[in-house]
Amino acid sequence: MVGALSVALIAGYFNQQFKKKSLDPRVVHAHYLYEYYNGFAARAQYDSVFLLLDRIEEIYREIPHYRYSFEVGVLYNNRTATYIAMALESEAGTTEKDSLLNLAFIQAKTSINLYNSWLEQWQGLSEDQIREKVAPSFSPYDLVFRNQNVNRFINKRVSQIEDAQIETPRRLSVVRTNLGIVFRHRSLLDDAVKEYLAALELWPDNLAAENNLNVILGKPLEQRSIFRRIFPKDRL
């Protein structure tokens, strides 16, 4: 369970593993916890997934710089995917399935809004512009940075944002694909097609969007080599 992740394990492990990466110490705990996400999801431990994502979001929401960041958008898309998985395990036509799809819809729309808002603020900025915008959030007078070189944390954050400028449109493509899946399982096929097309416009190599669209259009599924299926890890 998630509660067991605190106290003894956290105290020693994440400080050593993440400090050397120059991660912002205010959110190191979030990065550490996120390491557990894939395992919980793969084992369909849905309660643990939601508890984990809620705790990670709490950490980010406590800090103004991260409150509406791309990282929070990732969390909402993770919730979307989880609700979809739960819905697909439910019996067709049941109230439970409809409720889970509705929850997935809400999470997907929130993720889309977060990603779009983040892109409006950060997309197209140069490294110097990012640094200027980031620096005030890393005050050397903050006790969390006491006796540390704040510039290394700023440099790391600038690098993360530069990566996110590339990856966030693709993340947005993924969540719009998920929204299309929600519509498809609600039999709202026109809405589903719209989302899949939007996803492909954002990321033309989105195989999931292409094949979900092909299912609706009655076309054969697209097969691609491993090299075309590579997608950057949806990391925090």
Secondary structure, DSSP 8 states (H G I E B T S, - for coil): -GGGGSTHHHHHHHHHHHHTTT--TTTHHHHHHHTTHHHHHHTT-HHHHHHHHHHHHHHHHTSGGGTTSHHHHHHHHHHHHHHHHHHHHS-TT-HHHHHHHHHHHHHHHHHHHHHHHHHHHHTT--HHHHHHHHGGGS-TTSGGGTTS-HHHHHHHHHHHHHHHHHHHHHHHHHHHHHHHHHHHHTT-HHHHHHHHHHHHHH-TT-HHHHHHHHHHHT-------HHHH-------
